[in-house]
Amino acid sequence: MVIEKETPSYLNIEEDDFKRRINFLWDNLRSCTLCPRNCNVDRLSGKIGGCRADSRLFISSYNLHFGEEPPISGMRGSGTIFFSHCLSRCVYCQNYPISQMGYGNEYSVEEMAEMMLYLQKRGAHNINLVTPTHYIPHIVKAIYIARKKGLSIPIVYNTFGYESIEVLKMLDGIVDIYLPDMRYSENKFAAKFSAVANYVESNRDAIKEMFRQVGNLVTKNGIAKRGILVRLLVLPNRISGTIDTLNFLKQEISPDIYISLMDQYFPVYKARKYEHLNRPITSEEYKEVLAVAKDFNGWIQKTRSYQ
């Protein structure tokens, strides 16, 4: 169903409410609990948490991106801002120079606001915040600044899906489109391959909160305006537990939820050191997930032939 929704929600937030959220989030940095790691370190004093970030803002790149799902990239591209560092430590991360090694440059919040306006001017359908969780205070303040200068396109929150519910509530009405991963359905694999604890519970609670805020995906002329689109990367040896995740989505979120099923896994970074991750997925592994995923709305990636 195509529903028209023109105005991003953040344009309707009262000035005082926006400032309250900014103050709450910046104060959180004094004993950081922006994600479920709950490091409780004082990032404002220069200390770093599990994400390897202090209070400074580091961005790897910003540009129009045409490789996202069709309703995100559209014809004009998604205005992506790639943040340096990451709260997870996936041994198979394709962007490990950015996420694990912290490649990027330091910017001010005001400069990030100008990036958003620049991407909008270039025709971006949205502002796509990639790996944003550890920089939420900076992001919310940048959106506040940018909207005063004319920012008026949807905000996409593109995340690993390991989120604090209290912090997500601060994004209610600011984020228009949630683009979360659901990477695992067993905590032992999340701990071993991504170095995060209690991923499954945190991730599923986060999906529930995201859905409460924005609901199912809403588009106009094929371009996403609001809603949630869940990304599912199929890992070899059933490590991702994707079928279990699909059942959770249908039974506990919505039978109409949109998904993006991905077969692009390839062993990079440290993955070849792990027996269960040192190869691409097989046709059999993907086809068994496809048999369940075919009943969902969304997009099915097929980089190879699955006969």
WOFEN-V224084 format. One record per residue. N is the residue number from 1. RES is the residue in one small letter. D_FIRST is the distance of its C-alpha to the first C-alpha in whole Angstrom. Layout:
[[N | RES | D_FIRST] [N | RES | D_FIRST]]
This chain:
[[1 | m | 0] [2 | v | 4] [3 | i | 6] [4 | e | 10] [5 | k | 13] [6 | e | 16] [7 | t | 18] [8 | p | 19] [9 | s | 20] [10 | y | 24] [11 | l | 25] [12 | n | 25] [13 | i | 27] [14 | e | 31] [15 | e | 33] [16 | d | 35] [17 | d | 32] [18 | f | 32] [19 | k | 35] [20 | r | 36] [21 | r | 33] [22 | i | 35] [23 | n | 38] [24 | f | 37] [25 | l | 36] [26 | w | 39] [27 | d | 41] [28 | n | 39] [29 | l | 41] [30 | r | 44] [31 | s | 44] [32 | c | 40] [33 | t | 38] [34 | l | 35] [35 | c | 34] [36 | p | 35] [37 | r | 38] [38 | n | 40] [39 | c | 42] [40 | n | 44] [41 | v | 45] [42 | d | 46] [43 | r | 44] [44 | l | 45] [45 | s | 49] [46 | g | 48] [47 | k | 48] [48 | i | 45] [49 | g | 43] [50 | g | 41] [51 | c | 39] [52 | r | 42] [53 | a | 41] [54 | d | 43] [55 | s | 42] [56 | r | 42] [57 | l | 39] [58 | f | 39] [59 | i | 36] [60 | s | 36] [61 | s | 34] [62 | y | 32] [63 | n | 30] [64 | l | 27] [65 | h | 25] [66 | f | 24] [67 | g | 24] [68 | e | 21] [69 | e | 17] [70 | p | 16] [71 | p | 13] [72 | i | 16] [73 | s | 19] [74 | g | 17] [75 | m | 20] [76 | r | 22] [77 | g | 22] [78 | s | 22] [79 | g | 25] [80 | t | 26] [81 | i | 29] [82 | f | 31] [83 | f | 33] [84 | s | 36] [85 | h | 37] [86 | c | 35] [87 | l | 35] [88 | s | 35] [89 | r | 38] [90 | c | 36] [91 | v | 39] [92 | y | 36] [93 | c | 35] [94 | q | 34] [95 | n | 34] [96 | y | 38] [97 | p | 40] [98 | i | 37] [99 | s | 36] [100 | q | 40] [101 | m | 42] [102 | g | 41] [103 | y | 41] [104 | g | 40] [105 | n | 41] [106 | e | 42] [107 | y | 40] [108 | s | 40] [109 | v | 37] [110 | e | 38] [111 | e | 38] [112 | m | 34] [113 | a | 33] [114 | e | 34] [115 | m | 32] [116 | m | 29] [117 | l | 30] [118 | y | 31] [119 | l | 28] [120 | q | 26] [121 | k | 29] [122 | r | 28] [123 | g | 25] [124 | a | 23] [125 | h | 19] [126 | n | 20] [127 | i | 23] [128 | n | 23] [129 | l | 26] [130 | v | 27] [131 | t | 29] [132 | p | 29] [133 | t | 31] [134 | h | 34] [135 | y | 34] [136 | i | 32] [137 | p | 34] [138 | h | 35] [139 | i | 31] [140 | v | 30] [141 | k | 34] [142 | a | 33] [143 | i | 29] [144 | y | 31] [145 | i | 34] [146 | a | 31] [147 | r | 29] [148 | k | 32] [149 | k | 33] [150 | g | 29] [151 | l | 27] [152 | s | 23] [153 | i | 21] [154 | p | 19] [155 | i | 21] [156 | v | 20] [157 | y | 22] [158 | n | 23] [159 | t | 25] [160 | f | 27] [161 | g | 26] [162 | y | 30] [163 | e | 29] [164 | s | 31] [165 | i | 29] [166 | e | 31] [167 | v | 31] [168 | l | 27] [169 | k | 27] [170 | m | 29] [171 | l | 26] [172 | d | 23] [173 | g | 22] [174 | i | 23] [175 | v | 21] [176 | d | 18] [177 | i | 16] [178 | y | 18] [179 | l | 19] [180 | p | 22] [181 | d | 24] [182 | m | 24] [183 | r | 28] [184 | y | 30] [185 | s | 30] [186 | e | 34] [187 | n | 35] [188 | k | 38] [189 | f | 37] [190 | a | 35] [191 | a | 39] [192 | k | 40] [193 | f | 38] [194 | s | 36] [195 | a | 39] [196 | v | 37] [197 | a | 38] [198 | n | 35] [199 | y | 32] [200 | v | 30] [201 | e | 31] [202 | s | 30] [203 | n | 27] [204 | r | 26] [205 | d | 26] [206 | a | 25] [207 | i | 22] [208 | k | 22] [209 | e | 23] [210 | m | 20] [211 | f | 17] [212 | r | 19] [213 | q | 19] [214 | v | 15] [215 | g | 13] [216 | n | 10] [217 | l | 9] [218 | v | 8] [219 | t | 8] [220 | k | 9] [221 | n | 11] [222 | g | 10] [223 | i | 12] [224 | a | 12] [225 | k | 13] [226 | r | 13] [227 | g | 13] [228 | i | 14] [229 | l | 15] [230 | v | 18] [231 | r | 20] [232 | l | 23] [233 | l | 26] [234 | v | 27] [235 | l | 31] [236 | p | 34] [237 | n | 36] [238 | r | 33] [239 | i | 34] [240 | s | 30] [241 | g | 30] [242 | t | 26] [243 | i | 26] [244 | d | 27] [245 | t | 24] [246 | l | 21] [247 | n | 23] [248 | f | 23] [249 | l | 19] [250 | k | 18] [251 | q | 21] [252 | e | 21] [253 | i | 18] [254 | s | 15] [255 | p | 14] [256 | d | 11] [257 | i | 12] [258 | y | 12] [259 | i | 15] [260 | s | 17] [261 | l | 20] [262 | m | 23] [263 | d | 27] [264 | q | 28] [265 | y | 31] [266 | f | 34] [267 | p | 38] [268 | v | 39] [269 | y | 40] [270 | k | 42] [271 | a | 40] [272 | r | 43] [273 | k | 45] [274 | y | 43] [275 | e | 44] [276 | h | 40] [277 | l | 38] [278 | n | 41] [279 | r | 39] [280 | p | 35] [281 | i | 33] [282 | t | 34] [283 | s | 32] [284 | e | 33] [285 | e | 31] [286 | y | 28] [287 | k | 28] [288 | e | 28] [289 | v | 25] [290 | l | 23] [291 | a | 24] [292 | v | 22] [293 | a | 19] [294 | k | 18] [295 | d | 16] [296 | f | 14] [297 | n | 11] [298 | g | 12] [299 | w | 15] [300 | i | 19] [301 | q | 22] [302 | k | 24] [303 | t | 27] [304 | r | 30] [305 | s | 30] [306 | y | 29] [307 | q | 31]]
